[in-house]
Amino acid sequence: MTTEPQQEARIHWDEECDVLVVGSGGGALTGAYTAAREGQLVILAEASDRFGGTTAYSGGGMWFPDNAVLRRAGSEDTLEDARTYFRSVVGDRSPVELQDAFLKNGAPLVDYLESDDDFEFMVYPWPDYFGSAPKASATGRHIMMRSLKPEELGSLRDWLRPTLPVERAGAPLPDSIDGGQALVGRLLLALSRRDAVDLRLNTQCDELVRQGDSVVGAVVIQDGVRRRIRARRGVLVAAGGFEHNEEMRVRYEVPGSARDAMGPATNRGLAMLAGIDVGADTDLMQEAWWSPGLTHPDGSSTFSLWFTGGIFVDDNGERFVNESGAYDRIGREVIDRIAAGEVTLPYWMVYDDRDGARPPVRATSVPAGETRAYEDAGLWVSADTIEELADRIGVPADRLAATIARFNGFVEAGHDDDFHRGDEPYDRSFAGGGSPLVQIAKGPFHAAAFGISDLGTKGGLRTDARARVLDADGSVIKGLYAAGNSMAACSGTVYPGGGNPIGACMVFSHLAALDMAGEEAP
C-alpha cells in the first residue's frame, strides 16, 4: 500500500510500536531482542502458530569468523583469512560491502549476546564447504548455542516450533533442547524478560504502508482480523523465503518443488511480496540452499547428508558428483545435470549389502520409515547382480557395471580420480577423518531413489550493508529492512559453510535493529 505523505494524518492506526519485526526465526528474534535491548517498543508478528521459523528445524550453527568463542578454544583464524576465503567462493555475485558487513559484524554480535546470561555458546567444529579454496578452515568458523533442559525453557517450549522428526514423523519431544531449538529457545527466554516486546502468533504481514519515500507501518491479519500497525522506526522483514509458494517458484524459475522444501509451510514469501509492492528491488530470486533429498513414499524428498557409502548415478548409469561433498554443492550439480538432460528424477544411490537394504544415509531430516513401505513404493530396490539392479532402475547394465568397477578400483587405490571424493576435510568429516570411499562389492545390491530438496529460497529484497531495503535505482526505502531468506543473500549463489544462513540472518537483523535505534554498529 502506497499513499501520499499528506494522507498520513488520515490513516487510522489500530496500534503503534517503534519496531515491527515480521518473522520469528533466529534472525527475526535477534532483531527483536536487539531493538528491545536498545530501548525500542517491539511487536513481532509470526504468521504460523509456533515461533522459530526454519531455524527451529536446523542444527542452529552460526558461521562467525574470529569470534570470542572460537578464540577461547584456541582458534588462530583471522578475519582477513575468513575474508579471503569468503571472497574466493562468493566472488562478485553479491556486493562487497554486503559481504564485509556480514564478515566483520558476526564477532561483535557474539560479544553483544554473551553480555546477557541467557546466551551460552560452544564451538562445534564443521569444515568449510569449499575445502580447496584459499584460507578454507578444516575445522570451520562455526559455533552453536549450548543446549537447554526443558525445565529451563518451561512453558515457552509450548510455543517453540518442534523439530522435523516431531512435526512430520510424530517422534516424541526430545529430552534435551539442542541445535536450532536451543538458539530459538534462548532468544525466547531473553525476550520473555523484556516488557517492551509483544510476541504474536498467527499474525501475517499482508501489506506494507509506504508514504513518500518511507515505510511507516504494515497491515497484518491476526487471527483473521486486519490490523494497521504503525512502526515509528521501521519494519524488519525476516520472515523466511518463498519455498512453499509454488506460483512464486514457477515465476522466478526456482528448481524443485514446494513439496520438497524444508522450511515451515507458512514460508510463502508474502511479506517479501508486500515489499515488492512498495517498490523494493530483488535479487537472486531463482536461488535456494540446495541438497540431495531421500525420496519418501509420500512423494517428498527431504534434506539428506552423512552418506557412509554408495554412489549417485545419472541416467546413463555413471557417476556425476562427489557424493561426500557439501550438500549444496551436490544439489547444484544435480540441478545442472537435469538442465543438461543427463539426470531425471528420481536419480539413484547405488550401494551394497554390507549394512543391509537400508541406504547408507545417516541424516535424513525427516526419519525414514519402515523398509517395506519404500520397497512397495519402488523407491528402494534390490537385485542379486549389478546387471539386474540396472534393469530395475532403468539404466544401461554395462555402464553401471563399468562405473562400479571403476569406483571400486579407486577405493582400492585410495583416491577418487574422477570426482576427488575424500580430498577435502568436509568429505572426511562423516568418516572420522578417514576416507569416505567404500566399495560396492557385497551382494545383493541396492538402489535408493533421490530427488532435490532445499532448506529455503535465498533470493529476496535487495539491501545495503545496514539491511536497509533498496529500490530499483539503488535508493534506500526509509523504514524498511530485510534479513535472512527474505533478503538477497550476501553469499550470492554459493553456500560457503555450515551456519552461514543463520549467521547472516542474525547479523543483518541485528544491524537493522541498531540502525532503527539510531545506534552505530561496532
RODO-2510 file (C-alpha; in nm, 4 decimals, decimal comma):
residues 522
     n   res          X          Y          Z
     1     m     0,0000     0,0000     0,0000
     2     t     0,1451     0,3354    -0,1054
     3     t    -0,0117     0,6647    -0,0006
     4     e     0,0809     1,0295    -0,0404
     5     p     0,2581     1,1937     0,2563
     6     q    -0,0347     1,4306     0,3183
     7     q    -0,2589     1,1292     0,3765
     8     e    -0,0666     1,0219     0,6878
     9     a    -0,2973     1,2018     0,9249
    10     r    -0,5968     1,0269     0,7686
    11     i    -0,4678     0,6708     0,8239
    12     h    -0,6375     0,5004     1,1142
    13     w    -0,3738     0,3038     1,3031
    14     d    -0,5020     0,0302     1,5317
    15     e    -0,1811     0,0404     1,7336
    16     e     0,1749     0,1692     1,7270
    17     c     0,5236     0,0486     1,8059
    18     d     0,8772     0,1595     1,7366
    19     v     0,9904    -0,1542     1,5525
    20     l     0,7746    -0,4147     1,3804
    21     v     0,9534    -0,7444     1,3147
    22     v     0,7974    -0,9858     1,0664
    23     g     0,9026    -1,3471     1,1243
    24     s     1,0373    -1,5430     1,4218
    25     g     1,3426    -1,7422     1,3149
    26     g     1,6881    -1,6883     1,4604
    27     g     1,7323    -1,3644     1,2685
    28     a     1,3943    -1,2102     1,3424
    29     l     1,4244    -1,2923     1,7124
    30     t     1,7763    -1,1429     1,7181
    31     g     1,6404    -0,8250     1,5625
    32     a     1,3570    -0,8081     1,8143
    33     y     1,5988    -0,8709     2,1015
    34     t     1,8419    -0,6021     1,9843
    35     a     1,5671    -0,3470     1,9292
    36     a     1,4162    -0,4094     2,2723
    37     r     1,7545    -0,4017     2,4428
    38     e     1,8215    -0,0663     2,2749
    39     g     1,5042     0,0769     2,4242
    40     q     1,2551     0,0286     2,1417
    41     l     0,8934    -0,0838     2,1745
    42     v     0,8727    -0,4000     1,9608
    43     i     0,5935    -0,6015     1,8064
    44     l     0,6935    -0,9316     1,6467
    45     a     0,4464    -1,0880     1,4017
    46     e     0,4765    -1,4603     1,3250
    47     a     0,2398    -1,5987     1,0605
    48     s     0,2234    -1,9528     1,1985
    49     d     0,1168    -2,0965     1,5329
    50     r     0,4735    -2,1506     1,6585
    51     f     0,7868    -1,9392     1,6933
    52     g     1,1171    -2,0446     1,5399
    53     g     1,0872    -2,0469     1,1630
    54     t     1,3294    -2,2642     0,9685
    55     t     1,5881    -2,2117     1,2436
    56     a     1,3855    -2,4374     1,4733
    57     y     1,4297    -2,7251     1,2266
    58     s     1,8010    -2,6651     1,1814
    59     g     2,1241    -2,7577     1,3528
    60     g     2,1421    -2,3973     1,4674
    61     g     2,5007    -2,3362     1,3585
    62     m     2,6394    -1,9852     1,3157
    63     w     2,9325    -1,9040     1,0851
    64     f     3,1015    -1,6108     1,2615
    65     p     3,4730    -1,5705     1,1810
    66     d     3,7244    -1,4806     1,4516
    67     n     3,4715    -1,4675     1,7343
    68     a     3,5435    -1,4856     2,1086
    69     v     3,4055    -1,8404     2,1428
    70     l     3,6472    -1,9728     1,8813
    71     r     3,9386    -1,7717     2,0227
    72     r     3,8816    -1,9069     2,3735
    73     a     3,9027    -2,2571     2,2247
    74     g     4,2409    -2,1794     2,0717
    75     s     4,1463    -2,0834     1,7158
    76     e     4,4090    -1,8851     1,5286
    77     d     4,1723    -1,7881     1,2484
    78     t     4,1692    -1,4229     1,1481
    79     l     3,9085    -1,2009     0,9930
    80     e     4,1390    -1,1428     0,6982
    81     d     4,1712    -1,5162     0,6332
    82     a     3,7939    -1,5527     0,6501
    83     r     3,7531    -1,2628     0,4094
    84     t     3,9981    -1,4242     0,1657
    85     y     3,8025    -1,7487     0,1799
    86     f     3,4600    -1,5871     0,1505
    87     r     3,5633    -1,3704    -0,1441
    88     s     3,7201    -1,6643    -0,3246
    89     v     3,3994    -1,8682    -0,3212
    90     v     3,1318    -1,5946    -0,3395
    91     g     3,3092    -1,3769    -0,5928
    92     d     3,1242    -1,0672    -0,7095
    93     r     2,7737    -1,2188    -0,7125
    94     s     2,6870    -1,0131    -0,4064
    95     p     2,8062    -0,6602    -0,3243
    96     v     3,1436    -0,6477    -0,1494
    97     e     3,0083    -0,4101     0,1130
    98     l     2,7375    -0,6638     0,1974
    99     q     2,9948    -0,9406     0,2317
   100     d     3,2111    -0,7228     0,4546
   101     a     2,9174    -0,6253     0,6755
   102     f     2,8497    -0,9918     0,7424
   103     l     3,2120    -1,0867     0,7957
   104     k     3,3056    -0,8089     1,0362
   105     n     2,9864    -0,7974     1,2433
   106     g     2,9496    -1,1621     1,3443
   107     a     3,2100    -1,1475     1,6216
   108     p     3,0719    -0,8231     1,7724
   109     l     2,7238    -0,9788     1,7714
   110     v     2,8582    -1,2739     1,9707
   111     d     3,0079    -1,0267     2,2210
   112     y     2,6767    -0,8412     2,2403
   113     l     2,4811    -1,1595     2,3122
   114     e     2,7374    -1,3038     2,5534
   115     s     2,6955    -0,9994     2,7762
   116     d     2,3487    -1,1414     2,8550
   117     d     2,3489    -1,4515     3,0757
   118     d     2,0686    -1,6089     2,8710
   119     f     2,3150    -1,6823     2,5892
   120     e     2,5832    -1,9510     2,6082
   121     f     2,7787    -2,0561     2,3017
   122     m     3,0006    -2,3530     2,2259
   123     v     3,2391    -2,4468     1,9452
   124     y     3,1087    -2,7105     1,7071
   125     p     3,3781    -2,7990     1,4504
   126     w     3,2321    -2,8087     1,0999
   127     p     3,4645    -2,7752     0,7989
   128     d     3,4109    -2,5024     0,5429
   129     y     3,2267    -2,6270     0,2339
   130     f     3,4945    -2,5383    -0,0232
   131     g     3,7934    -2,7049     0,1373
   132     s     4,0313    -2,6401    -0,1507
   133     a     3,9637    -2,2647    -0,1622
   134     p     4,2245    -2,0228    -0,0235
   135     k     4,2137    -1,9958     0,3566
   136     a     3,9351    -2,2533     0,3941
   137     s     3,9178    -2,3793     0,7505
   138     a     3,9356    -2,7538     0,8144
   139     t     3,7570    -2,7057     1,1475
   140     g     3,5279    -2,4271     1,0339
   141     r     3,4218    -2,0925     1,1781
   142     h     3,1181    -2,2482     1,3332
   143     i     2,9597    -2,2136     1,6768
   144     m     2,6280    -2,3149     1,8326
   145     m     2,4179    -2,2344     2,1373
   146     r     2,4584    -2,4657     2,4345
   147     s     2,1685    -2,6997     2,4953
   148     l     1,8832    -2,6223     2,7316
   149     k     1,6942    -2,8507     2,9648
   150     p     1,3170    -2,8456     2,9071
   151     e     1,2596    -2,7073     3,2557
   152     e     1,4842    -2,4095     3,1770
   153     l     1,2553    -2,3102     2,8920
   154     g     0,9380    -2,4002     3,0803
   155     s     0,6068    -2,3100     2,9168
   156     l     0,7851    -2,1256     2,6360
   157     r     0,8526    -2,4664     2,4827
   158     d     0,4817    -2,4915     2,4022
   159     w     0,5275    -2,2001     2,1605
   160     l     0,8524    -2,3257     2,0072
   161     r     0,8221    -2,4949     1,6696
   162     p     0,9268    -2,8590     1,7203
   163     t     1,1909    -3,0408     1,5203
   164     l     1,1100    -3,2018     1,1863
   165     p     1,1064    -3,5566     1,3302
   166     v     0,8480    -3,4434     1,5851
   167     e     0,6407    -3,2328     1,3477
   168     r     0,6425    -3,4527     1,0392
   169     a     0,7112    -3,8019     1,1698
   170     g     0,5372    -3,7960     1,5072
   171     a     0,8513    -3,8570     1,7120
   172     p     0,8340    -3,7669     2,0834
   173     l     0,9813    -3,4394     2,2059
   174     p     1,3481    -3,4967     2,2883
   175     d     1,4739    -3,4758     2,6449
   176     s     1,7204    -3,2018     2,5545
   177     i     1,6688    -2,8780     2,3622
   178     d     1,9561    -2,8665     2,1131
   179     g     2,0757    -2,7017     1,7945
   180     g     1,8328    -2,4608     1,6327
   181     q     1,5849    -2,5335     1,9096
   182     a     1,8380    -2,4074     2,1653
   183     l     1,9078    -2,0932     1,9630
   184     v     1,5396    -2,0071     1,9323
   185     g     1,4745    -2,1131     2,2911
   186     r     1,7454    -1,8892     2,4345
   187     l     1,6241    -1,5934     2,2291
   188     l     1,2674    -1,6510     2,3504
   189     l     1,3926    -1,6689     2,7088
   190     a     1,5809    -1,3415     2,6727
   191     l     1,2824    -1,1716     2,5088
   192     s     1,0442    -1,3002     2,7765
   193     r     1,2368    -1,0958     3,0318
   194     r     1,1744    -0,7679     2,8485
   195     d     0,8475    -0,5824     2,8906
   196     a     0,8821    -0,3818     2,5693
   197     v     0,8305    -0,6853     2,3404
   198     d     0,4968    -0,8189     2,2198
   199     l     0,5379    -1,1581     2,0508
   200     r     0,2386    -1,2597     1,8370
   201     l     0,1491    -1,5839     1,6648
   202     n    -0,0989    -1,6332     1,3793
   203     t    -0,0181    -1,2803     1,2590
   204     q     0,0555    -1,2489     0,8883
   205     c     0,2015    -0,9407     0,7217
   206     d    -0,0423    -0,8649     0,4395
   207     e     0,0712    -0,5191     0,3279
   208     l     0,3367    -0,2614     0,3993
   209     v     0,2306     0,1031     0,4200
   210     r     0,4553     0,3440     0,2316
   211     q     0,4228     0,7199     0,2423
   212     g     0,6527     0,9086     0,0101
   213     d     0,9990     0,7581     0,0424
   214     s     0,9303     0,5796     0,3718
   215     v     0,7592     0,2672     0,5004
   216     v     0,5656     0,3744     0,8094
   217     g     0,3853     0,0574     0,9089
   218     a     0,2069    -0,2558     0,7966
   219     v    -0,1306    -0,4190     0,7658
   220     v    -0,1361    -0,7560     0,9396
   221     i    -0,4008    -1,0249     0,9634
   222     q    -0,4131    -1,1511     1,3204
   223     d    -0,6423    -1,4474     1,3818
   224     g    -0,8434    -1,3413     1,0758
   225     v    -0,8716    -0,9731     1,1712
   226     r    -0,6943    -0,6996     0,9714
   227     r    -0,4995    -0,4519     1,1839
   228     r    -0,2908    -0,1488     1,0882
   229     i     0,0278    -0,1184     1,2909
   230     r     0,2319     0,1991     1,2754
   231     a     0,6068     0,1393     1,3113
   232     r     0,7719     0,4664     1,4109
   233     r     1,1297     0,3480     1,3490
   234     g     1,0753     0,0837     1,0851
   235     v     0,9732    -0,2648     0,9749
   236     l     1,2143    -0,5575     0,9612
   237     v     1,1115    -0,8340     0,7198
   238     a     1,2876    -1,1527     0,8320
   239     a     1,0098    -1,3962     0,7502
   240     g     1,1979    -1,6647     0,5607
   241     g     1,1855    -1,7391     0,1917
   242     f     0,9089    -1,8329    -0,0509
   243     e     0,9933    -2,2011    -0,0894
   244     h     0,6357    -2,3096    -0,0167
   245     n     0,4818    -2,0740    -0,2729
   246     e     0,4616    -2,2823    -0,5895
   247     e     0,3427    -1,9881    -0,8001
   248     m     0,6480    -1,7815    -0,6998
   249     r     0,8789    -2,0767    -0,7622
   250     v     0,7432    -2,1019    -1,1159
   251     r     0,7566    -1,7266    -1,1729
   252     y     1,1196    -1,6994    -1,0657
   253     e     1,2228    -2,0370    -1,2126
   254     v     1,3356    -2,1933    -0,8855
   255     p     1,4190    -2,5616    -0,9443
   256     g     1,2462    -2,8252    -0,7389
   257     s     0,9088    -2,8265    -0,5720
   258     a     0,7414    -2,6782    -0,2650
   259     r     0,6671    -3,0355    -0,1601
   260     d     1,0396    -3,0949    -0,1112
   261     a     1,1222    -2,7721     0,0752
   262     m     1,2299    -2,7975     0,4372
   263     g     1,1027    -2,4630     0,5671
   264     p     0,7722    -2,4195     0,7524
   265     a     0,4606    -2,4300     0,5334
   266     t     0,3985    -2,0590     0,6026
   267     n     0,7203    -1,9637     0,4205
   268     r     0,5283    -1,8352     0,1204
   269     g     0,7028    -1,5018     0,0661
   270     l     0,4004    -1,2858     0,1464
   271     a     0,5985    -1,0230     0,3378
   272     m     0,8514    -1,0244     0,0553
   273     l     0,5715    -0,9599    -0,1953
   274     a     0,4497    -0,6760     0,0252
   275     g     0,7976    -0,5265    -0,0023
   276     i     0,7951    -0,5621    -0,3798
   277     d     0,4552    -0,3908    -0,3887
   278     v     0,6032    -0,0791    -0,2236
   279     g     0,8935    -0,0616    -0,4685
   280     a     1,1625    -0,2909    -0,3281
   281     d     1,4127    -0,4355    -0,5696
   282     t     1,5052    -0,8048    -0,5603
   283     d     1,7981    -1,0264    -0,6484
   284     l     1,8898    -1,3972    -0,6562
   285     m     1,5237    -1,4933    -0,6819
   286     q     1,5998    -1,8205    -0,8631
   287     e     1,8329    -1,9379    -0,5857
   288     a     1,7928    -2,1658    -0,2840
   289     w     2,0032    -2,3576    -0,0322
   290     w     2,0048    -2,6965    -0,2053
   291     s     2,0604    -3,0554    -0,1037
   292     p     2,0027    -3,4089    -0,2273
   293     g     1,6828    -3,5456    -0,0815
   294     l     1,5958    -3,9041     0,0039
   295     t     1,2552    -3,9700    -0,1533
   296     h     0,9789    -4,0990     0,0763
   297     p     0,6620    -4,2965    -0,0014
   298     d     0,4509    -3,9782     0,0276
   299     g     0,6438    -3,8405    -0,2718
   300     s     0,8507    -3,5860    -0,0808
   301     s     1,2298    -3,5707    -0,0966
   302     t     1,3885    -3,4373     0,2205
   303     f     1,7267    -3,2860     0,3031
   304     s     1,9809    -3,5652     0,3485
   305     l     2,3500    -3,5865     0,4339
   306     w     2,6089    -3,8082     0,6061
   307     f     2,6466    -4,0761     0,3424
   308     t     2,8585    -4,3654     0,4679
   309     g     2,8706    -4,5437     0,1328
   310     g     2,7094    -4,5640    -0,2085
   311     i     2,7403    -4,3645    -0,5282
   312     f     2,4956    -4,1470    -0,7208
   313     v     2,4408    -4,2364    -1,0861
   314     d     2,2863    -4,0489    -1,3770
   315     d     2,0520    -4,1762    -1,6483
   316     n     2,3451    -4,3473    -1,8168
   317     g     2,4423    -4,5374    -1,5021
   318     e     2,7518    -4,3213    -1,4488
   319     r     2,8729    -4,1201    -1,1507
   320     f     2,8423    -3,7439    -1,1826
   321     v     2,9349    -3,5911    -0,8451
   322     n     3,1441    -3,6182    -0,5299
   323     e     2,8896    -3,7937    -0,3097
   324     s     3,0630    -3,6846     0,0132
   325     g     3,0753    -3,3178    -0,0831
   326     a     2,8772    -3,0436     0,0855
   327     y     2,5046    -3,0850     0,0284
   328     d     2,4502    -2,7559    -0,1551
   329     r     2,7297    -2,8386    -0,3971
   330     i     2,5759    -3,1810    -0,4658
   331     g     2,2318    -3,0260    -0,5114
   332     r     2,3611    -2,7699    -0,7593
   333     e     2,5374    -3,0400    -0,9602
   334     v     2,2149    -3,2407    -0,9769
   335     i     2,0273    -2,9323    -1,0991
   336     d     2,2933    -2,8659    -1,3635
   337     r     2,2771    -3,2270    -1,4844
   338     i     1,8975    -3,2130    -1,5007
   339     a     1,9251    -2,8982    -1,7146
   340     a     2,1749    -3,0775    -1,9401
   341     g     1,9367    -3,3713    -1,9844
   342     e     2,1694    -3,6171    -1,8110
   343     v     1,9667    -3,6722    -1,4938
   344     t     1,5952    -3,7216    -1,4466
   345     l     1,4106    -3,7517    -1,1180
   346     p     1,4411    -3,9702    -0,9342
   347     y     1,8113    -4,0368    -0,9607
   348     w     1,9619    -4,3260    -0,7705
   349     m     2,2080    -4,4007    -0,4945
   350     v     2,3605    -4,7439    -0,5581
   351     y     2,5141    -4,9359    -0,2662
   352     d     2,5842    -5,2886    -0,1484
   353     d     2,4553    -5,5082     0,1330
   354     r     2,7295    -5,4553     0,3922
   355     d     2,4751    -5,2704     0,6118
   356     g     2,1625    -5,4307     0,4722
   357     a     1,8959    -5,2996     0,2383
   358     r     1,8504    -4,9581     0,4005
   359     p     2,0508    -4,6819     0,2287
   360     p     2,3747    -4,5649     0,3933
   361     v     2,2275    -4,2263     0,4843
   362     r     2,2649    -4,1291     0,8484
   363     a     2,0782    -3,7962     0,8482
   364     t     1,7550    -3,7512     0,6533
   365     s     1,5951    -3,4594     0,8484
   366     v     1,2642    -3,6483     0,8307
   367     p     1,3333    -4,0036     0,9551
   368     a     1,2956    -4,2852     0,7043
   369     g     1,0096    -4,5216     0,7800
   370     e     0,9824    -4,8965     0,7523
   371     t     1,1860    -5,0576     0,4745
   372     r     0,8823    -5,2381     0,3323
   373     a     0,6989    -4,9107     0,2633
   374     y     0,9881    -4,7846     0,0471
   375     e     1,0184    -5,1163    -0,1321
   376     d     0,6448    -5,1290    -0,2031
   377     a     0,6639    -4,7746    -0,3443
   378     g     0,9503    -4,8760    -0,5763
   379     l     1,1851    -4,6314    -0,4036
   380     w     1,4276    -4,8878    -0,2616
   381     v     1,5072    -5,1740    -0,4958
   382     s     1,7351    -5,4772    -0,4673
   383     a     1,8818    -5,7390    -0,7006
   384     d     2,1287    -6,0239    -0,6837
   385     t     2,3505    -5,8768    -0,9540
   386     i     2,4515    -5,5298    -1,0710
   387     e     2,3021    -5,6038    -1,4128
   388     e     1,9637    -5,6920    -1,2631
   389     l     1,9735    -5,3810    -1,0474
   390     a     2,0471    -5,1661    -1,3527
   391     d     1,7399    -5,3081    -1,5247
   392     r     1,5242    -5,2287    -1,2213
   393     i     1,6339    -4,8633    -1,2056
   394     g     1,6323    -4,8107    -1,5814
   395     v     1,9997    -4,7511    -1,6591
   396     p     2,2301    -4,9387    -1,9031
   397     a     2,3623    -5,2537    -1,7355
   398     d     2,7034    -5,2392    -1,8997
   399     r     2,7573    -4,8776    -1,7990
   400     l     2,6523    -4,9313    -1,4371
   401     a     2,8775    -5,2361    -1,4098
   402     a     3,1698    -5,0407    -1,5566
   403     t     3,1000    -4,7454    -1,3260
   404     i     3,1064    -4,9642    -1,0161
   405     a     3,4189    -5,1480    -1,1281
   406     r     3,5957    -4,8159    -1,1849
   407     f     3,4807    -4,6805    -0,8492
   408     n     3,5916    -4,9960    -0,6677
   409     g     3,9331    -4,9526    -0,8271
   410     f     3,9539    -4,6008    -0,6831
   411     v     3,8626    -4,7354    -0,3389
   412     e     4,1383    -4,9933    -0,3617
   413     a     4,3889    -4,7313    -0,4780
   414     g     4,2776    -4,4893    -0,2071
   415     h     4,1903    -4,1961    -0,4360
   416     d     3,8888    -4,0927    -0,6432
   417     d     4,0426    -3,9706    -0,9672
   418     d     3,7076    -3,8736    -1,1182
   419     f     3,5406    -3,6552    -0,8524
   420     h     3,8021    -3,6336    -0,5752
   421     r     3,5738    -3,7731    -0,3079
   422     g     3,7656    -3,7552     0,0169
   423     d     4,0115    -3,4854    -0,0872
   424     e     3,8583    -3,2105     0,1296
   425     p     3,8047    -3,2032     0,5085
   426     y     3,4267    -3,1878     0,4782
   427     d     3,4279    -3,5084     0,2706
   428     r     3,6042    -3,6882     0,5545
   429     s     3,4075    -3,5334     0,8402
   430     f     3,1496    -3,8128     0,8455
   431     a     3,4149    -4,0848     0,8191
   432     g     3,6028    -3,9988     1,1369
   433     g     3,8584    -3,8064     0,9351
   434     g     3,9379    -4,1099     0,7202
   435     s     3,8488    -4,1988     0,3642
   436     p     3,4768    -4,1932     0,2762
   437     l     3,5373    -4,4355    -0,0119
   438     v     3,3571    -4,7682     0,0379
   439     q     3,3480    -5,0434    -0,2220
   440     i     3,0260    -5,1742    -0,3745
   441     a     3,1034    -5,5447    -0,3700
   442     k     2,8776    -5,7433    -0,1357
   443     g     2,5523    -5,8652    -0,2867
   444     p     2,2648    -5,8363    -0,3027
   445     f     2,2899    -5,4854    -0,4446
   446     h     2,0547    -5,1983    -0,3731
   447     a     1,9424    -4,8596    -0,5012
   448     a     1,7506    -4,5786    -0,3307
   449     a     1,5607    -4,3016    -0,5097
   450     f     1,6623    -3,9397    -0,4529
   451     g     1,5252    -3,6015    -0,5532
   452     i     1,6143    -3,2370    -0,4972
   453     s     1,5385    -3,0726    -0,1625
   454     d     1,6037    -2,7237    -0,0357
   455     l     1,6470    -2,5551     0,3013
   456     g     1,4657    -2,2468     0,1730
   457     t     1,4979    -1,9953    -0,1065
   458     k     1,7777    -1,7396    -0,0695
   459     g     1,6668    -1,4658    -0,3069
   460     g     1,4799    -1,1675    -0,1722
   461     l     1,4723    -0,7949    -0,1160
   462     r     1,7941    -0,6187    -0,2100
   463     t     1,9582    -0,4329     0,0786
   464     d     2,2570    -0,2214     0,1662
   465     a     2,5137    -0,3085     0,4324
   466     r     2,2822    -0,1814     0,7085
   467     a     1,9997    -0,4130     0,5932
   468     r     1,8035    -0,1170     0,4534
   469     v     1,5921    -0,2216     0,1560
   470     l     1,6732    -0,0616    -0,1793
   471     d     1,4564     0,0223    -0,4772
   472     a     1,5448    -0,0449    -0,8415
   473     d     1,7507     0,2760    -0,8575
   474     g     1,9553     0,1748    -0,5555
   475     s     1,7908     0,4316    -0,3295
   476     v     1,7034     0,3420     0,0291
   477     i     1,3374     0,2892     0,1125
   478     k     1,3382     0,4503     0,4539
   479     g     1,1899     0,2465     0,7346
   480     l     1,2108    -0,0885     0,5545
   481     y     1,4718    -0,3516     0,6394
   482     a     1,5238    -0,7154     0,5420
   483     a     1,7330    -1,0081     0,6624
   484     g     1,7723    -1,3821     0,6238
   485     n     1,5920    -1,5594     0,3415
   486     s     1,3705    -1,2535     0,2940
   487     m     1,6860    -1,0692     0,1821
   488     a     1,9031    -1,1344    -0,1232
   489     a     2,1794    -1,3431     0,0330
   490     c     2,5213    -1,1917     0,0957
   491     s     2,6684    -1,5289    -0,0080
   492     g     2,5360    -1,4960    -0,3625
   493     t     2,4945    -1,8277    -0,5405
   494     v     2,7038    -2,0428    -0,3052
   495     y     2,6894    -2,1873     0,0461
   496     p     3,0322    -2,1116     0,1971
   497     g     2,9945    -2,3039     0,5226
   498     g     2,7591    -2,4507     0,7792
   499     g     2,5902    -2,1762     0,9782
   500     n     2,6134    -1,9181     0,7004
   501     p     2,2363    -1,8770     0,6500
   502     i     2,1524    -1,8388     1,0206
   503     g     2,4645    -1,6352     1,0918
   504     a     2,3886    -1,3866     0,8152
   505     c     2,0241    -1,3612     0,9175
   506     m     2,1235    -1,2796     1,2746
   507     v     2,3870    -1,0250     1,1747
   508     f     2,1678    -0,8281     0,9362
   509     s     1,8697    -0,8362     1,1736
   510     h     2,0985    -0,7024     1,4465
   511     l     2,2315    -0,4295     1,2167
   512     a     1,8776    -0,3365     1,1150
   513     a     1,7687    -0,3035     1,4767
   514     l     2,0731    -0,0915     1,5644
   515     d     2,0014     0,1350     1,2686
   516     m     1,6386     0,1781     1,3736
   517     a     1,7507     0,2561     1,7280
   518     g     1,9939     0,5163     1,5988
   519     e     2,2994     0,3174     1,7107
   520     e     2,6173     0,2610     1,5135
   521     a     2,7458    -0,0913     1,4551
   522     p     3,0841    -0,1548     1,6215
***
